[in-house]
Each structure stands twice: as C-alpha cells, then as structure tokens.
C-alpha cells in the first residue's frame, strides 16, 4: 500500500467536462460510519456528480496556501506503511499538460521501498480555479519492480472515458465540509472531509500550527481511512491511516520553489 500524499489516495481511471463557471462545492456534512448507507463520507450529491468546468474560470498556477504548487518546490516524506519503511519524494515540474482545456500543473511523486529503489512513480495534474479551489485532473501512475513497470492501474485523465475531476483542497476549508476528489463510477471515487481547522502538530520537518486536517475515504475500499494534515505555505505534512491498513508518513524536508 502507498499512502496518498498531495493527491487522492485510491484513484483509478478517467471524465467529460461541461462548460460554464466552476462553482465552489457547497459545504456538506459527512455521515459517520454506520450511517444508513454505510458511508464514512457523504458528499451530498446522491451519486449524481456533475461538476461544471470552464477553462476560462481557471488561473495560471496553484497558490492555495494549503497546497502551494510553485514549480521547483519539493517535499520529502518518510514513514512506515504496513510495517515497511517508505520514502516519498514529490516535486513540482515546470511542464504543463492541457486537460479539458486547462494548462494543468504537473507534480512528480516517487515512492522508494526499503531497499532504496523506486516502487512507484506517478505524475499528478492539478489546477486552481478563480475562487481558489485546487482541482485534481488526473494521474499517470506506474508501479515498478527492479526497474520494470509492472502496472499502470490507477491512471486516469479527466475528460477521458467518463472520468470527472474533483477538488483536493477547497479555497476556504470549513470543518464538516465534504467533497469528491475524483469520480469515475466503480473505479475512482475518493472523497474527503475537513475535520479540523486551526490544529497544531509536529513532524520531523518541524512544528506547525493553523493546520487543516482532512479525512479521506472511498466506498471502493470502505475499511481504509486516512487523515492528512496541511500547513499554510507548505502543504501536506502528515498522512496517517486511522482504519484498515496501517501507516504513518511525515514530512522530513520542504524546499520552496525558486519563483
């Protein structure tokens, strides 16, 4: 298992886009485990998810304080996942990819196993709308074994084969707000909920306050739940599995982009 870092943690395949202004998803309450429909998180759309995407409503770059993606920025994470040590290196690349008419920011995510060799290499694509919401537009993920790609399962691109983009960081995080991070029925249905705003925490990279803490879950893997902590001006600093599989991965070094 690889804990999700900047992007959704249990993604799979690809979505068509509509036109018009992209609205900020309305705050909704998440249902607790054991609710009538068994949902840990309920985005409140009844499964009828249809975000309106207009390329003109997006800005150049991503500067949301809780997920700043300036080219050249890098993060290093270390921890243990299911009893195995793991190191993750994340870098914002200079190149862009046009997705649904939007020049998406490219982020490279490399996971290294205990032996120091790459176990998974992923490129994720993000974009920010005028309201400040950061959208997740897809990923190209490759599992690697001794230098050879063994699987690309989990790869998807918004606008392809019915895959829909979702939000990975709201413009204004509000406790209780739930939202979809991606949507491709039966393949990629990750959701998130803001649990706390203004939290404090300590990881190997340092101590942080004004943290936003989110819960992530998918009905496709209903026993697994993660919590992520985001620091202003830095982004994701901690990922913890709170149910199902076991893992804790924390930020050890952050290097901001050169501008």
SULWO-V619956 format. One record per residue. N is the residue number from 0. RES is the residue in one letter. OMEGA is omega in radians with two decimals (NA if undefined). D_FIRST is the distance of its C-alpha to the first C-alpha in Angstrom with 2 decimals. Layout:
# SULWO-V619956
n=N res=RES omega=OMEGA d_first=D_FIRST
n=N res=RES omega=OMEGA d_first=D_FIRST
This chain:
# SULWO-V619956
n=0 res=X omega=3.04 d_first=0.00
n=1 res=X omega=3.10 d_first=3.81
n=2 res=X omega=3.10 d_first=6.47
n=3 res=X omega=-3.14 d_first=9.37
n=4 res=X omega=-3.10 d_first=12.42
n=5 res=X omega=-3.04 d_first=15.73
n=6 res=X omega=3.13 d_first=14.86
n=7 res=X omega=-2.98 d_first=13.41
n=8 res=X omega=-3.05 d_first=9.74
n=9 res=X omega=-3.04 d_first=9.79
n=10 res=X omega=3.08 d_first=12.59
n=11 res=X omega=-2.91 d_first=14.29
n=12 res=X omega=-2.87 d_first=17.96
n=13 res=X omega=NA d_first=21.26
n=14 res=X omega=3.10 d_first=25.61
n=15 res=X omega=3.13 d_first=29.29
n=16 res=X omega=3.01 d_first=30.88
n=17 res=X omega=3.11 d_first=34.01
n=18 res=X omega=-3.08 d_first=36.58
n=19 res=X omega=-3.11 d_first=38.08
n=20 res=X omega=3.13 d_first=37.08
n=21 res=X omega=-3.08 d_first=33.47
n=22 res=X omega=2.99 d_first=33.76
n=23 res=X omega=3.14 d_first=31.73
n=24 res=X omega=-3.13 d_first=29.97
n=25 res=X omega=3.09 d_first=31.97
n=26 res=X omega=3.07 d_first=30.64
n=27 res=X omega=3.12 d_first=29.51
n=28 res=X omega=3.11 d_first=28.58
n=29 res=X omega=3.09 d_first=25.31
n=30 res=X omega=3.12 d_first=25.82
n=31 res=X omega=3.06 d_first=24.47
n=32 res=X omega=-3.12 d_first=22.47
n=33 res=X omega=3.08 d_first=25.15
n=34 res=X omega=-3.03 d_first=27.04
n=35 res=X omega=-3.11 d_first=28.95
n=36 res=X omega=3.09 d_first=26.40
n=37 res=X omega=-3.07 d_first=23.48
n=38 res=X omega=2.97 d_first=22.01
n=39 res=X omega=3.09 d_first=20.27
n=40 res=X omega=3.10 d_first=21.26
n=41 res=X omega=-3.11 d_first=24.25
n=42 res=X omega=3.03 d_first=25.10
n=43 res=X omega=-3.13 d_first=28.60
n=44 res=X omega=3.12 d_first=29.14
n=45 res=X omega=-3.11 d_first=29.22
n=46 res=X omega=3.13 d_first=26.88
n=47 res=X omega=-3.07 d_first=29.52
n=48 res=X omega=-3.11 d_first=27.74
n=49 res=X omega=-3.14 d_first=29.97
n=50 res=X omega=3.11 d_first=29.73
n=51 res=X omega=-3.05 d_first=32.79
n=52 res=X omega=3.06 d_first=32.06
n=53 res=X omega=-3.13 d_first=34.97
n=54 res=X omega=-3.14 d_first=34.41
n=55 res=X omega=-3.12 d_first=37.50
n=56 res=X omega=-3.12 d_first=35.81
n=57 res=X omega=-3.11 d_first=33.26
n=58 res=X omega=-3.14 d_first=33.97
n=59 res=X omega=3.13 d_first=33.42
n=60 res=X omega=-3.13 d_first=30.46
n=61 res=X omega=-3.13 d_first=28.15
n=62 res=X omega=3.01 d_first=29.62
n=63 res=X omega=-3.04 d_first=28.31
n=64 res=X omega=-3.12 d_first=28.48
n=65 res=X omega=3.03 d_first=25.05
n=66 res=X omega=-3.13 d_first=23.37
n=67 res=X omega=-3.07 d_first=25.85
n=68 res=X omega=3.10 d_first=25.03
n=69 res=X omega=3.13 d_first=27.97
n=70 res=X omega=-3.12 d_first=27.89
n=71 res=X omega=3.10 d_first=27.30
n=72 res=X omega=3.12 d_first=25.30
n=73 res=X omega=3.13 d_first=22.31
n=74 res=X omega=3.03 d_first=19.73
n=75 res=X omega=-3.12 d_first=17.96
n=76 res=X omega=3.05 d_first=15.19
n=77 res=X omega=3.14 d_first=14.19
n=78 res=X omega=-3.12 d_first=12.47
n=79 res=X omega=3.13 d_first=10.36
n=80 res=X omega=-3.10 d_first=6.79
n=81 res=X omega=3.07 d_first=7.20
n=82 res=X omega=-3.13 d_first=10.37
n=83 res=X omega=3.12 d_first=9.62
n=84 res=X omega=-3.07 d_first=11.34
n=85 res=X omega=3.07 d_first=10.22
n=86 res=X omega=-3.11 d_first=12.77
n=87 res=X omega=3.09 d_first=12.83
n=88 res=X omega=-3.09 d_first=16.18
n=89 res=X omega=-3.10 d_first=17.32
n=90 res=X omega=3.04 d_first=20.82
n=91 res=X omega=-3.08 d_first=23.11
n=92 res=X omega=3.14 d_first=24.87
n=93 res=X omega=-3.07 d_first=28.59
n=94 res=X omega=3.07 d_first=28.38
n=95 res=X omega=3.03 d_first=28.30
n=96 res=X omega=3.10 d_first=27.56
n=97 res=X omega=3.09 d_first=29.80
n=98 res=X omega=-3.10 d_first=27.95
n=99 res=X omega=3.13 d_first=30.21
n=100 res=X omega=-3.09 d_first=32.93
n=101 res=X omega=3.08 d_first=31.03
n=102 res=X omega=-3.02 d_first=30.48
n=103 res=X omega=3.07 d_first=26.80
n=104 res=X omega=-3.13 d_first=25.50
n=105 res=X omega=3.11 d_first=22.93
n=106 res=X omega=-3.14 d_first=20.08
n=107 res=X omega=-3.06 d_first=18.20
n=108 res=X omega=-3.12 d_first=14.68
n=109 res=X omega=3.13 d_first=13.74
n=110 res=X omega=-3.13 d_first=10.73
n=111 res=X omega=3.13 d_first=12.15
n=112 res=X omega=-3.10 d_first=11.04
n=113 res=X omega=-3.13 d_first=13.25
n=114 res=X omega=3.09 d_first=15.96
n=115 res=X omega=3.13 d_first=16.34
n=116 res=X omega=-3.13 d_first=15.78
n=117 res=X omega=3.08 d_first=13.87
n=118 res=X omega=3.11 d_first=10.53
n=119 res=X omega=3.10 d_first=10.46
n=120 res=X omega=-3.05 d_first=13.60
n=121 res=X omega=2.93 d_first=14.22
n=122 res=X omega=3.11 d_first=17.54
n=123 res=X omega=3.14 d_first=17.84
n=124 res=X omega=-3.09 d_first=21.30
n=125 res=X omega=3.04 d_first=22.95
n=126 res=X omega=-3.10 d_first=26.53
n=127 res=X omega=3.10 d_first=28.60
n=128 res=X omega=-3.07 d_first=31.41
n=129 res=X omega=3.14 d_first=34.77
n=130 res=X omega=3.14 d_first=33.94
n=131 res=X omega=3.07 d_first=31.10
n=132 res=X omega=3.08 d_first=28.10
n=133 res=X omega=-3.09 d_first=25.19
n=134 res=X omega=3.09 d_first=24.03
n=135 res=X omega=-3.01 d_first=20.88
n=136 res=X omega=3.08 d_first=22.27
n=137 res=X omega=3.12 d_first=19.48
n=138 res=X omega=3.00 d_first=17.01
n=139 res=X omega=-3.06 d_first=17.03
n=140 res=X omega=-3.09 d_first=13.60
n=141 res=X omega=3.01 d_first=13.52
n=142 res=X omega=-3.02 d_first=11.12
n=143 res=X omega=3.07 d_first=13.30
n=144 res=X omega=-3.12 d_first=14.33
n=145 res=X omega=3.06 d_first=17.50
n=146 res=X omega=-3.12 d_first=18.58
n=147 res=X omega=3.10 d_first=18.35
n=148 res=X omega=-3.10 d_first=16.51
n=149 res=X omega=-3.14 d_first=14.94
n=150 res=X omega=3.01 d_first=13.76
n=151 res=X omega=3.14 d_first=14.63
n=152 res=X omega=-3.11 d_first=13.17
n=153 res=X omega=3.12 d_first=12.79
n=154 res=X omega=3.10 d_first=15.87
n=155 res=X omega=3.10 d_first=18.74
n=156 res=X omega=3.12 d_first=21.94
n=157 res=X omega=-3.13 d_first=24.04
n=158 res=X omega=-3.13 d_first=27.25
n=159 res=X omega=3.08 d_first=26.02
n=160 res=X omega=3.07 d_first=25.87
n=161 res=X omega=3.13 d_first=26.19
n=162 res=X omega=-3.13 d_first=23.22
n=163 res=X omega=3.09 d_first=24.16
n=164 res=X omega=3.09 d_first=23.27
n=165 res=X omega=-3.10 d_first=22.50
n=166 res=X omega=3.08 d_first=22.88
n=167 res=X omega=3.05 d_first=20.30
n=168 res=X omega=3.12 d_first=23.00
n=169 res=X omega=3.09 d_first=26.36
n=170 res=X omega=3.13 d_first=29.56
n=171 res=X omega=3.14 d_first=30.49
n=172 res=X omega=3.14 d_first=27.75
n=173 res=X omega=-3.12 d_first=29.37
n=174 res=X omega=-3.13 d_first=28.04
n=175 res=X omega=-3.12 d_first=27.44
n=176 res=X omega=3.12 d_first=26.95
n=177 res=X omega=-3.06 d_first=24.34
n=178 res=X omega=3.08 d_first=23.50
n=179 res=X omega=3.08 d_first=21.45
n=180 res=X omega=-3.13 d_first=19.23
n=181 res=X omega=3.07 d_first=19.40
n=182 res=X omega=2.98 d_first=20.88
n=183 res=X omega=-2.91 d_first=20.93
n=184 res=X omega=3.11 d_first=21.74
n=185 res=X omega=-3.09 d_first=19.42
n=186 res=X omega=-3.09 d_first=16.97
n=187 res=X omega=-3.05 d_first=16.16
n=188 res=X omega=-3.13 d_first=17.40
n=189 res=X omega=3.13 d_first=15.61
n=190 res=X omega=3.10 d_first=18.09
n=191 res=X omega=3.07 d_first=18.85
n=192 res=X omega=3.05 d_first=21.59
n=193 res=X omega=-3.14 d_first=23.37
n=194 res=X omega=-3.07 d_first=23.62
n=195 res=X omega=3.04 d_first=25.79
n=196 res=X omega=-3.13 d_first=27.84
n=197 res=X omega=3.14 d_first=29.53
n=198 res=X omega=3.05 d_first=27.18
n=199 res=X omega=3.14 d_first=27.12
n=200 res=X omega=3.14 d_first=24.47
n=201 res=X omega=3.03 d_first=24.04
n=202 res=X omega=-3.07 d_first=21.34
n=203 res=X omega=3.13 d_first=21.96
n=204 res=X omega=3.14 d_first=23.39
n=205 res=X omega=3.11 d_first=25.93
n=206 res=X omega=-3.08 d_first=27.04
n=207 res=X omega=3.00 d_first=26.98
n=208 res=X omega=-3.07 d_first=28.89
n=209 res=X omega=3.13 d_first=29.21
n=210 res=X omega=2.91 d_first=25.45
n=211 res=X omega=-3.13 d_first=24.13
n=212 res=X omega=-3.13 d_first=21.39
n=213 res=X omega=2.99 d_first=19.51
n=214 res=X omega=3.08 d_first=17.42
n=215 res=X omega=-3.06 d_first=14.96
n=216 res=X omega=3.02 d_first=14.45
n=217 res=X omega=3.08 d_first=14.70
n=218 res=X omega=3.11 d_first=16.88
n=219 res=X omega=3.06 d_first=14.74
n=220 res=X omega=-2.91 d_first=12.11
n=221 res=X omega=-3.12 d_first=14.82
n=222 res=X omega=-3.06 d_first=13.56
n=223 res=X omega=3.11 d_first=10.86
n=224 res=X omega=3.08 d_first=12.66
n=225 res=X omega=2.95 d_first=12.22
n=226 res=X omega=3.12 d_first=15.25
n=227 res=X omega=3.11 d_first=16.06
n=228 res=X omega=-3.11 d_first=19.30
n=229 res=X omega=3.13 d_first=21.39
n=230 res=X omega=3.13 d_first=24.50
n=231 res=X omega=3.14 d_first=27.53
n=232 res=X omega=-3.11 d_first=28.12
n=233 res=X omega=-3.06 d_first=24.70
n=234 res=X omega=-3.07 d_first=21.94
n=235 res=X omega=3.13 d_first=18.51
n=236 res=X omega=-3.08 d_first=18.79
n=237 res=X omega=3.06 d_first=16.24
n=238 res=X omega=-3.10 d_first=12.96
n=239 res=X omega=2.99 d_first=12.61
n=240 res=X omega=-3.11 d_first=10.82
n=241 res=X omega=3.08 d_first=14.09
n=242 res=X omega=-3.13 d_first=13.40
n=243 res=X omega=-3.12 d_first=11.15
n=244 res=X omega=-3.04 d_first=7.97
n=245 res=X omega=3.09 d_first=9.11
n=246 res=X omega=3.02 d_first=8.90
n=247 res=X omega=3.13 d_first=11.70
n=248 res=X omega=-3.07 d_first=12.05
n=249 res=X omega=-3.14 d_first=15.71
n=250 res=X omega=3.06 d_first=18.12
n=251 res=X omega=3.12 d_first=20.15
n=252 res=X omega=3.05 d_first=22.33
n=253 res=X omega=3.11 d_first=23.54
n=254 res=X omega=3.14 d_first=26.14
n=255 res=X omega=3.12 d_first=27.97
n=256 res=X omega=-3.09 d_first=29.27
n=257 res=X omega=-3.10 d_first=32.81
n=258 res=X omega=NA d_first=34.04
